[in-house]
Amino acid sequence: MGIRRRLLIQNLTLITMTILLFLGIVASGIYHYYYNGTAEILQNHAENSATFAKRYGHLSTYNLRENLQDLQSNFSIDQAETQILSGTGIVLSSSSGFIPDEKQDYPDVKDAFSKGEGTWFGTNPATGERILAVSVPLESSDKTIGILRFITSVEGLDENFQRILITLSAIGIGILGIVFIVSTFFSRIITEPVIELTNVSNRMAEGDLEARVNGQYKDEFHTLSQTFNNMGKELLRTEKMKNEFISSVSHELRTPLTSIKGWSETLQTGDPENVEETKTGLSIITKETDRLIDMVEELLDFSRYQNGTFEINPSPFYFDQLVKEVILQLDKKRQQKEQEIILIEDGPLKLMADQNRIRQVLLNLIENAIKYSGKNSTITVRYSKEEHDLKFEVEDQGEGIEEEHLRHVSTLFYKANENTDGVGLGLAICKQIIEHHDGELFIRSKKHEGTTVGFSLPLLNSGRG
């Protein structure tokens, strides 16, 4: 059963129960108003008549029959038949003129003898008519000498009550019809976005990552549809990045392998006595091998990060010495672009961290600054000891990063420029290393104004392992 039908059935069930309860209460009130009201009026007349007869009629067992006509004329009413019964329940007189022979053994007569009054709704056995009968005792000297009984037809009340029930039922059905139309409309409003989200989800599950929710919804459904569409965009972007990553890795691996293979064949077929050519070939093979090793290390770190086995092993070391070693290690690359690296240091600084991992971060940040800065430019490396943290920054004079790329540059596989070397893992891995040290990696950049990349680390950090 679909959610729309289930919601409609739930609404209709609730409203139907409410309408039935309301109609039941109204019908019960009308019933008591008509029937109990009529019975109360007749009963009051009967009691008043009996009281009057007792007080002023001077009735007794011996003169009851003599006073039947006076009782009929004094106490009869147009809306009811008036009967006067003997002390044994035999009808002595009736305003209708019909006097049955048998004893009147009805519930109201019995109650009048035993309880002092009786009321009975039932069917007249002679006519099959629905009647209301009220009986009260006629007393003399606190002794019951007869029964004063009033009988009225309730057929008219039944017809009126039936018309009222039909009217109430029609009103209830009308309300239910309106509720059905309104519930159908609102259930459609509620379920349409759910149905569309389900259909779009199925399309995305089948591989259509460009599927989007197109409906213009309001309230929480608007937020949900926007979030869903954003999720789709992120999945599409991730899928694109994955494909680009595979393509980039293939390209990056093929380039050095092609170079190594080419120079290996050259050295095999070339002149062994040509020392210069041999040195050049071996130098290129060594360089391309180092490049392959770096890429493999990045891929291994990425694999560890994905598998949850990325670990750090903190130990105390001097951070200032490590910075100088990394700058010296990259000095040859700096000289090739005729750049200048300025170190602004804050004196000796001892740090508890994984030295090899921090070296990896420093190498990546400073090497990126060299790579993306032009010739004859200046790169500023600075670190300072603050109250509780170490703050390290690398500032370059490169082209900078556009704002749309800035928030993604530390994401796995992301490359702002597809023509650059690498597979888009360097900064992402650096971010993981810093965060595993309970620190934070930050990037500030403006197009054509250079980039500042750095991190902050707690000075008393022992890592998370």
N, C-alpha and C positions, 0 to 999 in steps of 0.2 A: 504494500500500500504506500502510495506516494505521500510526501509530507504535506502537499496541498490538501489531499483528500482527508488525511488524518487530522489536520488542523481544522478543516471544515466540520468534520464529524464531532470533534471535541467541542467546538463552539456551539454547534446545533444541539448537542446533548446537554450542555450546560444551560443554554437558553431555554430548551424545552422543559427541563426539570424546573427551572425558575418559573416559567409560565404556568406549568401544571400546579406547582405549589401555590402560586398567587391565585389562580383560578379556583383551586380547592378552598383556599381561605375565603375568597369572595363568595363562592357558592355556599359554603357553610354558613357564613354570616347572613346571606339572603334567606337560606332555608330556615334558620332560627328566627329571623325577623318575621317571616310570613307565617310559618306553622306554629312556632312557640307563641308568637304574638296573638294569633287567632285563638289558640288554646287558652292563653292567659285571660283574654277578654271574656271568653265563654265561661271560664272557671270563676272569674270574679262575679259575673252575673249570677251564676249558680249559687255561689256562697252567699251573696247578698240576698238572693231570693229565699234561700233556706233560713237565713237569720231572720229576715222579715216575717216569714211564715211562723217561725217558732215564737217570735216575740209578740206578734199581733194576731195571728190566725187562730189561736186557742185550739190547736189540733190535738186529737187523741186517736187512739186505736179505733174508737167507736164512731167518731164523726168524720174520719178521713174521706170515706166515700161520698159523704154529703157535701164536702167542700171541694170536690174535684173541679167543678166548673169555675169556682172562684179562683182556685189556684191556677187554672189554665188561663183565665182572663187577666190575672194580675202579673203572671210571671212569664208568659209566652213571649217570644221575640220572632220577628219575621224571618231572620236568617237561619233559624234552627227549628227542628221538631222538638216539642216539649212532651216528655213522658213522665207520668206519675206511677211509680211502682209501689206495690204493697210491701209489707215487711218480709214477705217470702220471695220477692222478686218477680211477682206476676204484674204485668202491665194492667193498670186500672183505667188509665186515660191517656190519650195521645192527641196532640194538636192536629195531626195528619188525618185522624179518623180511623187509622188502621191499628187494630189492637190484636197483637199475636196471642195465641193461646198458651204457648209454652213459656216456661220460666226463662227470664233474661239472665243467662249465665255468662255475661261478658266480663272482661277484666276490669273495666271501669266500675261495674256494679259490685263486683267482689271487693275491690279496693274501698268503695264507699262504705260497705258494711264493716270491713275490717280496719280500715285506716282513717275513715272519716271523709275521704274524697277519692275520686278516681278519674283518670284521663286515659283515653285509648284511641289510637289511630289504627284503623283496620278497614275491612271490607264488609259491607252489608251483605249477609248471605242471601237475602231475598232478592236484591237488585244487582248485586255485584258492584256496587258503587263504593268508592273510597269515602270513608266518613271519619269524623272526629266526634267522639262521645265524651261528655263530662257528667259525672254523677256525684251528688252530694246527699247526705241523709236528711230526712225530715224527722225532727226530734220532738218529743214531748216528755217533759220530766226526765230529761237526760236518757231517754229510751228511744231507739230508732223505730219509728212506726211506718216508714216508707222511704222511698228514694225519689228525688227530683232529678230527672235525667234530660240533658239537652244534646241533640244530635244534629250535626251540620255536615253538609257535603264539602269535601276538599277537592273535588274534581277541578273547580275553577282555579284553586291554588296550584294544583298539579300542572294545569295547562300554562298558567303564568310562569311557574318555576321552570318548566321545560323550555318556554320561549326565552327566558333569561339565560338558561344554560346554553341554548343554541346560539344566542347572541354573544355570550362570553366565549364560547368555542370558536365562533367566527372571528371574534376579535383576536383570540389567541393564535388561530391559524394565520390571520393577516399579519400579526406581529412576527410570527415564525417565518412567514414568507419574506417580510422585509429584512429580518435578521439573516435569512439564507442569502438574499441578494447582497447585503452589506458584507457578510462574512466571506462570501465568494470573492467579492472585490478586494477586501483587505487581505485575505489569504493569498490571492494572486500577487498583490503588492509585496507581501512578505516572502512568498516562495519564489517569485521570479528571479531575484538576485541569487538565491540559493541554487536554483536550477541552472542558472547561467554559470555560476561558479563551479558547479559540478561538471557541467559540459566542458568548460575551459580546462578544468583539472584533468579530465579524461584525455583531452587533446594534448595537453602538455605531457601527460604520462605516456602517450603514444609517440612522443618525440617532437611535437609541434611547439617549440619554445617561443614562437612568435604569437601564440594565441593570447588574447587579451579580453578582459571584461569591458564591454562597450556601453553597458547600461548606465544611465545617469541616475544614481540613487542618492538618498539622503540619509542623514544620521549615521548610525554605526555601519550600515551597509556601504555608505560612501567611503568611510575609512577602510573597511574591509576590502572593497574592490580596489582602492588605491594601493593598499598594502599588497594585495595579490598581484596587481600589475607590476609593482616595484619588484616583487619577488621574481616574476617572470623575466623582467629586464636583467636582474642580477644573474638568474640562471642562464640567460642567453649570453650575457657578458662572460660568465664563467666558462660556458661551453666554448665561446669564441676564444677565450684566453687559453683554454686547454688545447684546442686545435692549433692555435698559434704557438703554444709551448712545444707541442710535438713537432711542428714544422721547424721551429727555431732550434730545438735540440738536434734534430736531424741535420739541419744546415750547419750548426756549430760543430757537430761531430765530424761531418763530412769534410769541412774545409781543412782542419789540421790533418785529418787522415789522408786526404788527397795530397797535401803538401809533403807529409812524411813518406807516403808511397812514391811520390814523384822523385823526391831527392834520393830515396833508397835505390830506385831503379837507375837514377843518374850516376850514383856512386858505384853501383855494380857494373855498369857498362862504360863508365868513364875511365880516364887515365889515372891509375893509382898514384902516379908520381906528381899529379897536379895537386900540390899541398893546399893551395888557396881554395880551390874548388871543394876539396874534402872538408876543410875547416868550415867553409860557408854552409855546406850541406849538413854537417853534423850540428852546427850551431842552430840552424833552422829546425832540424829534427828535435833537438833538445827543447827549443822554445815552444814548438807545437805540442810536444809531449807534456811539458809543464801546463800548457793551456788545457789539454785534455784532463790532466790530473785535477786542476782547479774545478773544471766543470763536473767531474765525477764526484768530487768532494761536496760540491753544492747539491748535487742530486742525492747523495747519501744523507746529507743533513736534512734535505726535504723529506726523504723517505722516513728518517727517524722521527721528524716532526709529525708526519701523517700517522705513524704507527704508535705515537705516544711514548717513544723511547728516547726522546731528545733529553740529554742529561748534561749537567754542569758539575764540575768538580772544583769547588773553591779552595783556594790556598792563598796565604798572604804574599804579596809581591809589590814592588815599587812601580807605581803607575807612570811616573815621570820618565823612568828609564825605558819602559815599554814604548811610550810615545816616540822617544828619540830613536829607538831601534827600528820602528815601523817607518819613520820618515827617512832614515838612512837606507832601509831596504828598498824604498821606492825612489831613491835619488836618481837612479839611472833613467827611469821613465820621466821624471821631472826635467832632467837635463835635455832629453830628446825634444821637448817642447819649449825649452828655454824659459821655464817658469821658475818662480821664486816661492819657497815655502817659508813663512814667518811663524815661529813658535813663540807664543805668549804663555809662559808657564807661571805656576804659583808655588814653585819650590818643590822639594821632595814630598811625595805623597804615597803613603802605604795604603794598599787596598786589599780587601778580602774578596776575591772573586776567582773565576776560572780564567787563568792567564791566557791560555791558548784561544779560548772563545773571545775574550776581549781583544786579543791581537787580531782575530779574524774580523771583528767589527771595525777596528781602527784601519786595517788594511783596506776594507771595502769602502769606508767613508772617504779616506784620503785618496785612494786610487780613483774613485768616481770623480772627485774634485779635479784631479789631474786630467782624466779622460774628457770631461765636459767643459774644461776651460781652454781658452785659446792660447796661442803662443805669446810669450812675454807677459803673461798675466801673473797675478800674485794670489797665493793661497794662504789664508791665515788659519793656523791651528792654535786653539787656546783651551786651557782648562783652568778651573779654579775650585778651590775648596770653600764650600759654603757651610752654613751652620751644621746641617746634618747630611748634606749631599755633595757628591762630586759632579761638576757640570763640565762637559766636554763639547766643543763645537769645531766644525770645519767650515770655513766660509770661502767661497770661490767667487770669481768674476766671470762666470760663464753666462750662457744665454738664459738661464733660469727655467723654471717649469711653469707652464700655464695652469691657471687655477683649476680647470676641469680635470687635469691629470694629477694635481698635487695630492688629493686625498687617496689616490689609488697606487701611488708609487711604491708603497711598502706592502702591497698585496702580492700574493704568490702569482707568478707568471706574468705580472703586469710590466709592459714596456711602453713608455710614452712615445718612443720612436722605434718603429720596427726595424729600422736600418742599423741600429746600434748593435754591438756585440753583446753576447751573454744571453741567458735564458730567462731573465726576469725573476731570479730567486735571491739575489744578493741582499737587497734591503729587507725583504721579507724575513730572511733567516736572521739578519742583524736584529730585527725587531723582536724575534722570538728569543734570541740570546739575552737581550737587555731585559725583556719582561720576565725571563726566568731568573734574573738577578734582582727582581722586584724594582726595576727601574723603568724609565720611559724614553722612547725614541721620539724625536721631534724633527720636523722639517719646515723651514720657512723659505719661501721663494717668490720672486716676482719676475715676470717675463722681462728679459733684457737688463735685469738688475742683479743677477747672481742668485746663488742658493746657499743657505746655511743649514747644515745637517749636524745633529748632535744627539747627546743622550745625557740623562742624569741617573746617578746610581747612589743608593744609600751607602754611607761610609762604613757602617757596621753590618753590612749585608753579608750573609753567609750562603745565600742562594737557596734554591728549592730542590736542587738535585734532580 
